[in-house]
């Protein structure tokens, strides 16, 4: 590896070939990553080619709607938050009907 390529996957490769669901993430934590020490750093790649990495820092419960070919998209507040906040409704007046619940992970940098 020269430093820019993403590492090859190990363990349950089949579950990492498409978009991950929370059920798949739970399976990975329970089965594949169980023996990793609790001090193992969680790092996010900036893109699929491995052009930069940053430690995982925080998350949000949101809704996700794909754009174009489905490999990228936008996030929106959950329906309940939109119902409770007129300010959010002003910021997000048109949430796509195909948006789905998502756990969004954010890098540190």
N, C-alpha and C positions, 0 to 999 in steps of 0.2 A: 504494500500500500504506500503511495507516495504522499499521502496526507490530505488529498482532496476527495478521493473516492469514498463513498460510504462503505462501511464494513459489510461483509457478507453476513446474511442472517444465519442464526443458529436456532436449534430447537424446533418449534412448530412453524416451519416456513409457510405452510399452507394458510395459516391464519393471518399472515402479514402481507398478503398479495393484493389486498383491496382495502377499502376504507375500514377502519377498526370500529367495532361497536364496544360499548361498555362491557358486554358479556365476554367478548374476545379478550379485552384488556384484563378482566378478572381471571379468565382462564390462564393467560400468560403469567400473571402475578402468582396465581395459585400453583401452577404446574411447572412452567419453564423457568421462572425467576425465583422460585421458592428458596433455593440454596444461596442466593446472593446475600451478602451482608447488608444489614439495614443502613449502613453508611454509604452504600453505593449511590453515586450521584446520578440523577436523572437529567439527561441532556437532550435538547431538541435540535434537529437539523433545520437550517433555514430553508432548504429546498431539497428536491429529490436527488440532486447531484452531489450533495454534501459540500456546498459552497458556504461554509460557515456553520458554527454550532454555538449554542448558548444553553446554560442550565435552565431547567424548568423552574419557573418562579411562582406562578399562580394560575388560577382557573376561573371560569365563570360558567354558570348555567345559562344557556342561550338557545336560540333557534338558528339553524343553518339552512341556507338556500344555495344550491349549486348554480354556477354561472357557466356559460359556454359548453364545454365538453364534460363537465362534472368533476374536473380535477381541482378546481378552485371555486370559491364562492364567497358569500358575505354572511355575517352573523347579525342577528336581531335579538332584542330582548324577548324573554318568554312571554306568552300570551297573558299570563296572570299579572306580570309587571306592567305590561301595556295597559291593561284594564284599570290598574290602580293609579297610574301616573299620566296626567294630561301632558306633562312635559315630554315624556317618552313618546307619547302618541304624536306629538308635534314633530319630534326628531325622526320618527319612523312611521310616517303615515301609510306607507304601502308595503307591508310585509308580504312577500310572495306566498301564495297558497301552498306551494310545494316545500315550504320550510319545515324542518323537522327538529325535534329536541336534540340538543347537542351539549356535550361537555367540552368546552373550549380550553385548551392548554396554552399558556403564554410563556415564551422564553424570557430569561432574565435580561438579555441585551439584544 
